Amino acid sequence: MKRLIVYPPMRPVLGGIVIATAAWAFDGYQYIGLGIPGIVQSFETPVAPWDWLGKLAFTVVSLGTGFKGGEVTPLFYIGATLGNALAPLLHLPFSMLAGIGFVAVFAGAANTPLATIVMAMELFGPDIAPLAAIACIASYLVSGHTGIYQAQRVGQSKHRHALPENIRLSEIRVFQGKQDATGAPGKTAREEHE
């Protein structure tokens, strides 16, 4: 949006208009706000199989146009409703897959697989641990070096492409861009500043 709309106050104005129009036109009021009723419903009954995608779209437009906050609870909504939607395909209970989705999506977005496995056991009981572990670790591994917490530091690279120790997630693009341009490892923004 920064490239399309140079004047910063216009970004959330346009985003608000798009969100309000889409919520009205598609009757998508369940996709705005925190979505706690949708999370609760996904543990109790089947929900529309596209609910996770609706919440994802509304969240991306909101954050992308400059609105702040609201990353964590929408991730729980997206995960729980996606798990609910996958339950019939996998022949598993709605509540179990909603719980696994709830923690797995957050594990990938926050790069915290161990914490989310513990969260799953605290919220849904110890019996869910093996399946939650598989889902959270898989989500963590496929999420790459991105996340919702840009100040988070990479302790060890997830893949064969080496990253400098202690690099922040927000600095990875700069590092990779310089590495691609020169063919040699680039310095992070922090290293250049020092």
N, C-alpha and C positions, 0 to 999 in steps of 0.2 A: 504494500500500500504506500510505502514511502516513495517509491518511484512513480506511482500513478498520481498521488495527491501530495503535492509539495507542502501545502499549508497544513500543519499538524492539527489544528482544531477541527478542520473539515473531515478528517478521517473518522472520528467517532460519530460525527453528525451523519455522514453517509452510511456508516455501519449501522447506526441506530435505525435509520430509515429502512435499510435492507432487511434487518432483523424483524422490525415491526411489521413490514409488508409481508414478509415470508410467513411469520407466525399467523397473521390474519388470513392470507391467501391459502395456506396449506393446513389451516387449523392445527398449527404446531405449537400451541401454547404449553404443552407438556415438555417442550425442548428448551424453554427459556427458564431462567432462574436456576436454583440449585438442583432441582429434580429429585428431592428426597422421596416424594410419594412414588415416583417411578422406580426408584431403587427398591423400596419396600415391596411394591407390587411384583417386581421381577423375582422375588423370593417366594411369592405366594401363588401366583397364577401365570399362565402363559401371557406374554406381551407381544405386541406386533413385532415381527422379525426385523423390521427396519428402524425400530426405536433407537438402537445404538448409533446408526448412521445419521439419523435426524439430530440427535444430541451432538454428535461429532461436528456436523456441518454448522450448527448454530454456535458452538463453542469456538470453532476455528474462525468464523466471521467476527465474532465478538472480540476475541483476543487479537486477531489480525488487523482490526481497524482501530485498535488503541485502547480498548477497555481493559482495565487491570483487575487481577484477582480471578478467582473462580477456576483454577486449574484442577484442584484435587477432587472436589466433589463431582464435577462432570466426568472425570476419569472413572470414579466409582460407578457412576450411572452407565457410562459406555460399557464398562466391563461386565457389570451385572446383567444388563439387557442383552449384551452379546452372548454371554453364557446361557441366558434363558433361551435365546433364539437357537443356539446350537444343541440344546438339550434333546429335542426330538430327533435330530439327526444322529446323535450319538447314543440314543436310547438310555439316557441318564436322567435322574431327577432334576427338575427345574431349580430347586433351591440349592442343590449341590453345585451345579454348573454356574449358577448366578454367583455363588460365593467364590468359586475359583476364578471366574472372570473378574469379579470385584477386585481381587488382590493381584491377579496376573497383569492386567493392563497397567495398574499402578506400578508394579515391579519394573516393567519395561520403561515406563515414562520417567520414573524417578531413579532408575538404576539402583534399586535396593532389593535384591531378591531374598536375602536372608531376613531382613526386617518384615517383608511382606509374607513370608512363610510363617513367621511367628505371629504376625497379625491374623493370618487365616486361622491358626490354632486358637488364638485368644477369642476371636469372634465366632467361629463355627465349630469349635471342638477339635480335639487332637486327632480324631479319625480322618480328618480331611488332609492331614499333613503330607502324605505321599503324593496325592494328586496335585495339591497346591504347590509342592516343591517342583514337580515336573513342569507345571504351567509357569510358575514364577521364574524359574531358571531359564526356560526356553524363551520367555518374553524378554528377559534381561539380555540374553545372548543375541537375539535378532534385532534388538533396538539400536544397535550400533553405539556410537559415541555421541548420542544426543540425549536430551532430557529436559525436564521442566525447570531444573535448577541449574542455571547457567554458571553459577559460581562453584558448582561441584567440581572436584578435582579427580582426574583419572589416576588411580594408583597403579594399575597395570592394564595394558592394552587388551581388549577382548579378542583381537584378531592378530594375524601375522604382521600387519603393518604397524611397525613400532611407533609409538608416540613418546614424547619426552615425559619423564616422570613428573608428577604433580601438576600437569597442565590442566587448566580449567576447560570445561566444555565450551565456553564462549570463545576460547582461543584456538580451538581445533581447526576451524575453517581458515583462519589466517595462516596457521602452520601448514596445512595441506595445500593451500594456494601457493605459498612460496616454494614448497617442495615440488609441486607440479611445474611451476614456471622455470625453476633452475635445475631440476633433477636432483638436487641435493637437499638434505634436510634443512628446513627453514627454522627461523627463530620465532618463538611465540611473541605476542604483543608485550607480555610482561618482561621477557628477556631483552627485547629491544629498548624498552623504557629504562631498564637498569643499565 
